[in-house]
Amino acid sequence: MSDLVASIFKLENARGFFVPEFSINYFETDTNNQWIINCGGSRAYFVRIGEGLFNNFKDQCDDSHFMAKRVLISLLICGMGLFRAICTH
């Protein structure tokens, strides 16, 4: 049975901008784990589904923060603005 890890981030922008709504499904080729990322407004939801995710839970938290940074950099590069993610869980 697969494990599920969820992280919720509040997204803030100094100019008061909101994040446009988008969804990403990402499969890790080396582990067959799946990421489901939903963003919009002032929130970002990260769900990771896979085998053995609870073996080292700290690594899962680190992975969620790493993925959040990748999304924030993508928003900056595409001209949406500079955001910061604050973990709310």
C-alpha positions in Angstrom: 0.0 0.0 0.0 1.3 3.4 -0.9 2.1 6.1 1.6 0.9 9.7 1.3 2.6 12.9 2.5 0.9 16.2 2.2 2.3 19.7 2.8 0.5 23.0 2.7 2.3 26.3 2.1 1.0 29.9 2.4 2.4 31.9 -0.5 3.1 35.6 0.3 4.1 38.5 -2.0 5.1 41.9 -0.7 3.0 43.6 -3.5 -0.1 41.7 -2.6 -0.2 39.5 -5.8 -1.9 36.2 -5.8 -0.5 33.0 -7.5 -2.4 32.0 -10.7 -4.2 28.7 -10.5 -2.2 25.7 -11.8 -1.8 22.0 -11.2 1.2 19.8 -11.8 1.5 16.0 -11.8 5.1 14.9 -11.6 6.5 11.3 -11.5 10.0 10.7 -10.1 11.6 8.2 -12.6 14.1 6.8 -10.1 11.5 6.0 -7.3 8.1 5.9 -9.1 6.8 8.3 -6.5 4.2 10.8 -7.7 3.8 14.5 -6.9 0.5 16.3 -7.1 1.0 20.1 -6.8 -2.0 22.5 -6.8 -1.5 26.2 -6.4 -3.7 29.2 -6.6 -4.5 32.4 -4.7 -2.4 32.3 -1.5 -1.9 28.6 -1.0 0.1 25.7 -2.5 -0.7 22.1 -1.8 1.9 19.4 -2.3 0.9 15.7 -2.1 3.5 12.9 -2.6 2.4 9.3 -3.1 4.8 6.4 -3.1 6.2 3.4 -1.3 8.3 3.8 1.9 7.7 7.5 2.4 7.4 7.1 6.1 10.7 5.4 6.5 12.4 8.8 7.0 9.8 11.4 7.5 12.3 14.3 7.8 13.4 13.6 4.2 9.8 14.0 3.1 9.6 17.4 4.7 12.9 18.5 3.1 11.6 17.2 -0.3 8.4 19.3 0.1 10.4 22.4 0.8 12.7 21.8 -2.1 9.8 21.3 -4.4 8.1 24.5 -3.1 11.3 26.4 -3.9 11.3 25.0 -7.4 7.7 26.2 -7.9 8.6 29.7 -6.5 11.6 30.0 -8.8 9.4 29.1 -11.8 6.9 31.8 -10.8 9.6 34.3 -10.7 11.1 33.3 -14.0 7.8 33.4 -15.8 7.1 37.0 -14.5 4.5 36.3 -11.8 6.5 37.9 -9.1 8.6 37.1 -6.1 6.8 34.9 -3.6 7.8 33.2 -0.3 6.4 30.0 1.0 5.5 29.6 4.6 4.7 26.1 5.8 1.3 25.9 7.6 1.2 22.3 8.8 
